[in-house]
Amino acid sequence: MKDRVPDGLRELLAQAAGAGQAAWHTLLKPGDRALLLAAVMLVAASYPLLWRGGVADRAIVKRDGQLVTELALNASRKYEVTGAIGTTVIEVQPGRARVVSDPGPRQYCVQQGWLTRANAVAICAPNHVTLQLAGGSGRNGGYDTLNY
Amino acid sequence: MAVMTPSTIELPVTADDYRIARYAAAAIALTVAEAALPSPLPGIKPGLANIIVLVVLARYGWRDAAWVSLLRVVAGSLVIGQFLAPGFFLALAGALASLAVLALAQHLPPRFFGPVSASVLAAFAHIGGQIALARAWLVPHDGVFYLLPLFATAALVFGTINGLVAARLLAAPAGLKAGS
């Protein structure tokens, strides 16, 4: 079995085994440390930078495709829409929105829970009501809905 | 031609070829071993074969490192059955991008920068190349960039570990001699 290990790998393994107990931190030169620090900060900065784009700032409620109201996502409130078969209740909290109750038989839009990202949408088809979030970022503006 | 040429074709094999083949074999072995590891996200892998590339870069220069890296991508994908599949092109894009960065990184002053710097820079280039190709070809939507922080984190972690391993191998007192 040992013969099947490629020569170069075997040499490296043998060498690693006999490499002595050089402490790992001695393998880092000053420039390496500086570069690692910069890389850590860059990576940490990339999280808020790249994941802020999908934040929603308003909820758009439509009935039969017609705009009913736009609710800003900066305060808690409830909103009732009368649709084709009853009343859909929409709840808004800072940064998110959901359909609380709906007369539809299968309750898909209710079970979707809180919507948090821009362009997320809950469709209460039986009642002809939709709830959609919109964000300030125009980056994905060309898309009707996005799923993650 | 009046003179008949013998039908056997001989390709002269140099010591360089043997050395590159040996290191490439080691890199391919690591690629295959790594393919068995489960990955939380497609594209997040330790990239252990890059340890070999870093060692070759430090010992024999960029040309040899490029040979080992590209042989690793082509032969490794043949072995795991991914040749010409999307994963192959992503690996190739990553390898080419990291080789380009290593070509520059090898000129960093060796007094201050070791294999860890080269490894981290190459790892970032690797995901950069991959995500650029993925955006241009496989997922033509800016949504791929949402994954960038995750890929960058993986590149930083694995780049550091691979660089430390390479540095340790290079610092070993015995020293790997070509052809030994």
Interface residues (C-beta under 8 A of the other chain):
Chain A: V5 P6 D7 G8 L9 E11 L12 Q15 A16 G18 A19 G20 A22 W24 L27 L28 K29 P30 G31 D32 L35 L36 A39 V40 L42 V43 S46 Y47 L50 W51 G53 G54 R139 N140 L146 Y148
Chain B: R22 Y23 A24 A25 A26 I28 A29 L30 I52 V55 L108 P109 R111 F112 F113 G114 P115 V116 S117 V120 L121 F124 D142 G143 F145 Y146 L148 P149 A152 T153 L156 T160 G163 L164 V165 A167 R168 L169 A171 A172 P173 A174 L176 S180
